[in-house]
Each structure stands twice: as C-alpha cells, then as structure tokens.
Amino acid sequence: MTRKPRILCVEDETLLLDDLQEELQDAGYEVLGAGNGKEALDCLRRQTPDLILCDMMMPVMSGPELLSCVRRELPQLIRVPFIF
C-alpha cells in the first residue's frame, strides 16, 4: 500500500487552518498542521511532507523566516516545494 501524499499547512488563523486541513483531507491528502513557523519547524524535524503550504505573516516566526531556517537547518528537505 502506498502512503498518501503529505502536506504541511502553516497558518496562524485557526479557522482557516482547520478549513485548509479539512479540504485537503477530503481530497485524499495526509495533512499536518502548524499555527506558526516555530511549530512548523518542530513538525518538520519529526516528519517529512511532500509539500509545505505556508502563510507569510505569522507571530513567532514568519513564513520567509521559516523557509530560510528550513533551508539552512534541514538540508534533507531541500527538494520539498514551499508555497506561500
């Protein structure tokens, strides 16, 4: 059995994050969620998604800061697409 494609959604607005996760799950994806860049970074240290969907402006760590940190600290994720 093949695994479902995994998407990490990073969004600080809880209702929007919930909607995104639900829509993607309904479309057949495994979905991980994070409320800010720091939570996303913690998640990425444990799991590897096939795609990262990320908000730009968030508290704690912005989307661009997250991308920079991922590229610098998690080189194994260099080929994972990152969409703002």
DOZA-514511 format. One line per 10 residues: for each residue x, y, z of N, C-alpha, C, O, CB. Coordinates in steps of 0.02 Angstrom, whole numbers, plus 50000, padded with zeros to 5 digits. Glycine has a CB too. Example, Ala and Ser with C-alpha at 12.3 -4.5 7.8 and 13.67 -1.06 7.14 Angstrom:
<pts>
50660:49716:50390:50615:49775:50390:50660:49835:50390:50712:49834:50423:50565:49776:50452 | 50642:49888:50354:50684:49947:50357:50645:50002:50394:50670:50057:50402:50704:49970:50286
</pts>
This chain:
<pts>
50042:49941:50000:50000:50000:50000:50044:50063:50000:50091:50067:50040:49952:50000:50061 | 50030:50109:49957:50068:50172:49954:50038:50222:50003:49979:50222:50017:50068:50201:49882 | 50082:50264:50028:50057:50315:50075:50028:50374:50037:50048:50389:49981:50114:50338:50122 | 49981:50407:50069:49951:50467:50040:50004:50523:50039:50047:50525:50083:49888:50490:50080 | 50001:50567:49989:50046:50624:49990:50032:50666:50053:49974:50675:50073:50037:50668:49926 | 50085:50690:50084:50080:50727:50147:50093:50801:50136:50143:50820:50104:50130:50698:50199 | 50048:50843:50162:50054:50916:50156:50056:50946:50225:50015:50930:50268:49995:50945:50114 | 50104:50991:50236:50106:51030:50297:50075:51098:50283:50098:51134:50239:50179:51037:50324 | 50023:51115:50321:49991:51181:50315:50013:51223:50376:50005:51202:50433:49913:51175:50312 | 50039:51282:50362:50062:51326:50415:50020:51390:50410:50027:51428:50363:50139:51342:50410
49978:51401:50460:49931:51458:50459:49913:51476:50530:49895:51433:50570:49867:51440:50418 | 49919:51541:50547:49905:51563:50615:49831:51575:50629:49811:51580:50687:49944:51625:50630 | 49790:51581:50578:49718:51589:50588:49686:51520:50593:49682:51483:50544:49685:51631:50530 | 49664:51504:50653:49640:51436:50669:49584:51413:50622:49586:51356:50598:49616:51433:50740 | 49535:51455:50609:49479:51434:50566:49503:51420:50495:49481:51371:50464:49425:51489:50565 | 49548:51461:50470:49575:51450:50402:49616:51386:50400:49611:51348:50353:49617:51510:50380 | 49657:51374:50452:49697:51313:50455:49651:51252:50456:49663:51203:50421:49742:51314:50518 | 49598:51255:50497:49550:51199:50500:49518:51186:50433:49511:51129:50412:49497:51213:50553 | 49497:51240:50399:49466:51232:50332:49515:51202:50282:49496:51157:50244:49441:51300:50307 | 49576:51227:50281:49626:51200:50235:49639:51126:50248:49641:51086:50201:49692:51240:50242
49646:51108:50311:49659:51038:50328:49600:50994:50306:49610:50941:50277:49671:51031:50403 | 49540:51017:50320:49481:50977:50301:49475:50968:50226:49463:50912:50202:49418:51010:50328 | 49484:51022:50188:49480:51017:50115:49533:50971:50087:49519:50931:50042:49486:51087:50084 | 49594:50976:50112:49648:50934:50087:49638:50860:50106:49652:50816:50067:49715:50958:50112 | 49614:50848:50166:49599:50780:50187:49544:50750:50143:49548:50692:50122:49578:50777:50261 | 49492:50790:50130:49438:50767:50086:49463:50751:50016:49435:50709:49981:49382:50820:50082 | 49517:50785:49995:49546:50774:49929:49594:50714:49928:49623:50697:49877:49582:50837:49905 | 49604:50683:49987:49645:50623:49989:49716:50631:50014:49756:50585:50007:49647:50593:49923 | 49731:50688:50043:49799:50700:50068:49803:50686:50143:49754:50693:50179:49820:50772:50054 | 49862:50667:50165:49877:50667:50237:49898:50738:50253:49941:50766:50219:49932:50613:50256
49870:50767:50305:49883:50838:50319:49910:50847:50389:49884:50821:50438:49819:50879:50310 | 49964:50885:50392:49993:50906:50456:49977:50981:50463:49974:51016:50413:50071:50892:50459 | 49969:51004:50524:49953:51075:50534:49999:51106:50585:50022:51073:50632:49882:51083:50555 | 50013:51171:50575:50053:51209:50623:50026:51280:50625:50007:51308:50573:50129:51208:50604 | 50024:51310:50685:49997:51376:50693:50046:51433:50685:50027:51491:50685:49967:51382:50759 | 50110:51416:50678:50161:51467:50665:50225:51433:50640:50228:51371:50637:50176:51510:50730 | 50274:51473:50623:50335:51445:50595:50374:51400:50643:50403:51350:50622:50379:51500:50574 | 50374:51418:50708:50410:51376:50756:50377:51308:50762:50412:51257:50763:50412:51411:50825 | 50310:51306:50765:50275:51241:50767:50290:51201:50705:50299:51140:50708:50199:51252:50775 | 50292:51235:50647:50306:51201:50584:50376:51171:50585:50386:51114:50563:50299:51249:50525
50424:51209:50610:50493:51185:50613:50498:51124:50658:50533:51076:50642:50540:51241:50639 | 50464:51125:50715:50463:51067:50760:50433:51006:50724:50459:50951:50730:50422:51083:50824 | 50380:51017:50687:50347:50963:50649:50395:50936:50596:50400:50875:50586:50282:50988:50616 | 50429:50980:50561:50474:50960:50506:50535:50922:50532:50566:50884:50494:50498:51021:50468 | 50552:50930:50594:50607:50891:50623:50586:50819:50636:50628:50775:50644:50631:50924:50688 | 50520:50806:50638:50494:50739:50652:50466:50704:50589:50469:50643:50584:50440:50743:50704 | 50439:50743:50542:50406:50714:50484:50425:50752:50421:50442:50811:50424:50329:50714:50494 | 50423:50717:50365:50440:50747:50301:50378:50751:50258:50350:50700:50238:50496:50708:50265 | 50355:50812:50242:50298:50819:50197:50321:50818:50124:50380:50824:50109:50260:50884:50213 | 50272:50811:50080:50285:50815:50008:50277:50886:49983:50301:50904:49929:50238:50768:49970
50244:50928:50024:50230:50997:50006:50219:51037:50070:50191:51011:50118:50168:51003:49958 | 50241:51100:50071:50228:51145:50126:50189:51205:50100:50212:51241:50056:50295:51168:50161 | 50129:51215:50128:50088:51274:50113:50094:51320:50173:50080:51300:50229:50012:51255:50098 | 50116:51382:50162:50134:51424:50219:50108:51495:50212:50113:51526:50159:50209:51425:50227 | 50081:51520:50266:50062:51590:50272:50126:51632:50273:50178:51608:50294:50018:51602:50337 | 50122:51694:50251:50180:51738:50251:50191:51772:50319:50246:51773:50346:50173:51791:50197 | 50137:51801:50345:50143:51841:50406:50111:51804:50464:50050:51794:50466:50112:51910:50397 | 50153:51783:50511:50130:51747:50570:50170:51770:50631:50225:51795:50623:50136:51670:50561 | 50141:51762:50690:50180:51777:50750:50234:51724:50761:50231:51670:50731:50134:51782:50812 | 50281:51738:50803:50335:51694:50823:50388:51687:50768:50446:51702:50780:50307:51625:50842
50368:51663:50709:50414:51656:50653:50374:51662:50588:50326:51624:50578:50452:51587:50655 | 50391:51709:50546:50355:51721:50483:50369:51665:50433:50414:51624:50442:50374:51789:50453 | 50330:51664:50380:50341:51615:50327:50411:51619:50296:50444:51568:50290:50289:51624:50273 | 50433:51680:50275:50500:51685:50247:50555:51664:50297:50605:51635:50277:50512:51756:50224 | 50546:51680:50361:50594:51659:50411:50595:51582:50417:50648:51552:50424:50578:51690:50480 | 50536:51552:50413:50532:51479:50416:50568:51448:50356:50608:51402:50364:50458:51456:50416 | 50555:51474:50296:50588:51447:50237:50664:51452:50243:50699:51404:50228:50564:51485:50174 | 50688:51509:50265:50760:51518:50273:50788:51468:50324:50841:51438:50312:50775:51589:50296 | 50754:51459:50378:50776:51412:50431:50775:51340:50406:50821:51302:50419:50731:51419:50493 | 50722:51321:50370:50717:51253:50343:50775:51240:50294:50808:51188:50298:50649:51242:50307
50787:51287:50250:50840:51278:50200:50909:51274:50233:50954:51240:50208:50838:51334:50149 | 50917:51311:50288:50982:51313:50322:50991:51253:50369:51046:51223:50370:50987:51378:50362 | 50940:51234:50407:50947:51184:50459:50924:51113:50440:50942:51065:50473:50910:51205:50519 | 50883:51108:50388:50856:51042:50369:50870:51029:50295:50824:51027:50254:50779:51039:50383 | 50933:51018:50277:50951:51010:50207:50917:50949:50174:50911:50947:50113:51025:51002:50201 | 50895:50901:50213:50860:50843:50185:50792:50864:50155:50762:50824:50118:50850:50790:50239 | 50769:50924:50170:50704:50947:50143:50713:50995:50085:50665:51028:50065:50664:50981:50199 | 50772:51000:50058:50787:51049:50005:50741:51042:49944:50727:51091:49910:50859:51042:49983 | 50719:50981:49930:50677:50970:49871:50601:50973:49885:50561:50965:49840:50694:50902:49841 | 50583:50986:49948:50512:50991:49965:50487:51060:49942:50513:51111:49964:50500:50981:50042
50437:51062:49897:50411:51126:49875:50380:51166:49933:50348:51138:49977:50358:51116:49820 | 50390:51231:49931:50368:51276:49984:50327:51330:49950:50354:51369:49911:50428:51307:50023 | 50262:51333:49964:50217:51381:49932:50190:51429:49984:50163:51409:50035:50160:51345:49895 | 50197:51495:49969:50168:51545:50014:50098:51562:49990:50065:51604:50020:50212:51609:50016
</pts>
